[in-house]
Amino acid sequence: MAKQQVIVPDIGADAAEVIEWMVQVGDEIAVDDSLLVLESDKASMEVPSTLAGTVVELLVNIGDSLSEGAAIVLVETADAIEPAQIREEPPETNQAEAAGQSEAQEALAEAPNNQPVSAGKHSVLVPDIGTDDAVEVIELSVSVGDEVEEGDTLLVLESDKASMEIPSDASGRVLEIAVAVGASLKQGDLIGVLEVAGHVDTPPAPAQEPKQEAPPPAPAVPKSVSEQPKTAPVAKAPVARATASSSEVVYAGPAVRKLAREFSIPLEQVSGSGPRGRILKEDLHTFVQQRLSKPEAATVSVGAGIPAVPAADFSQFGSVREEALSKIGKVTAANMQRSWLNVPHVTQYDDADVTDLEAFRASLKDEAARKGTKLTPLPFLLKACAVGLKDNPKFNSSLSADGESIIYKEYVHIGFAVDTPAGLLVPVIRDVDKKGLWELAEEVLELAALARDKKLKPAQMQGACFTISSLGALGGKGFTPIVNAPEVGILGVSKSSVQPVWDGSSFVPRTMLPLSVSYDHRVINGADGGRFMNQVVALLSDIRRLTL
Ligand code: COA
């Protein structure tokens, strides 16, 4: 057992500030485990351990300014190595890496791009990035049309250990971006083309190029990133982002970026609690916890890779009034959006000849009044759909959450949309297949009244297999209803009207009811949809069939 110090290796800068500890006293660490994060004005970097053992003392504090050779931690190791050895002779890999870094920095500073420039167009190439391995583009910092200054960051590259911003080696307008996020690049690969204002000379030979005129060096990476990164420079030297950037400024180290990618966490939405807003691992944990604890139904998401609709200031066009959405309105919006984004919708349209149904309904008007109820087309529609659901079981099913199976329901509960001053509510009538028209008529009236009085209980809005949205009383010739997922089908009903219908020898006036059925195309194919619609149309056109 021996106690030894880990020291700061060559960090490519005179001094850098300790901004984050990644270990604490008592931690068991292995060689290459990151100990702390240092940050200079150009880069931040995780400093890995050169020793394996137990951390017995932290020798510096957050905010300390460290230079190469400063002792960071005291580690109790199994092997007896003289501490002096560690201090005086940094391991070979450190030296090799230090050499690699300075080579990389020099290469970058002295000969950023030897491409000739003609007719004002300048190709920007990947400079020496200190490794022969291809490194992935994780962020594009500019868009076509952007004006960039020499030294402005064009993109961010990241390997498994380090990330670096690649600066522009000229000033001008971005004409073309030749790479995309996810592409792998090596030294010399084309990044893009700039249109430079004046004539740009081919950069002179390295020896003649004054260093201060070169673009600021990208944070150096070890010669072989995958082999021995002792100082892993990380992305986001914030000062390098002088240009109008197409991406949000995100300030985080490679480990945090990697974790964020693994969990698909949009870093630009995470607020950093570290120094200068740096995103720490704990910030990712907090972000995920907050997302998980948010009531999903009440959130209108702008995620899922879909660009948000840009905010607009409408008041510049005239006076406006802003009113908060009701709770029901928010839930409906979230449900509709979720359904629209998740369910591949197909809608089929048809007209049912309800002439006889309407005559029958009219004949029952007095009886309905005596019973203290009202027989609208809705109970007939409920009944017809119940038969359709039983005969077309896919319409009476849901896709399992993992998308691996279909769950068929052996009950027939149907929801119907009710327009209330507070928003749309969908009460559910249970066992529609077992109920008669009068019973259904009464239940429709009762549930619609409860909905309008905001007295529906949650249980009265749950368990539907299918939904009917009837806008017939309002008018309209047709609309595309959105499936109320996890249900897989919904019937839209528009206003019936008398139409001339060809009966084979002449046009006759018939009352036609426009119907539209939307369904989840993952579960129901066009033929299934057609069969369901045909059956509902047939049942409404000849209501005697409802009794069969
Ligand atoms: N075509 C022609 N007339 C129709 C009709 C249709 N498809 N559907 C209903 N009507 C008539 C009714 O017969 C009634 O006329 P009457 O009084 O002369 O008999 C009148 O329109 C009003 O009917 P209503 O009281 O609305 O009853 P309903 O049973 O048709 O509908 C609700 C009940 C609760 C569904 C309905 O009031 C409602 O809220 N609809 C809105 C649904 C909605 O907003 N959907 C959109 C979801 S995005």
Residues whose N, C-alpha, C, O or C-beta is under 5 A from the ligand:
A	BS01	COA	T376 P377 L378 A417 V418 D419 A448 S469 S470 L471 G472 A473 V493 S494 K495 S496
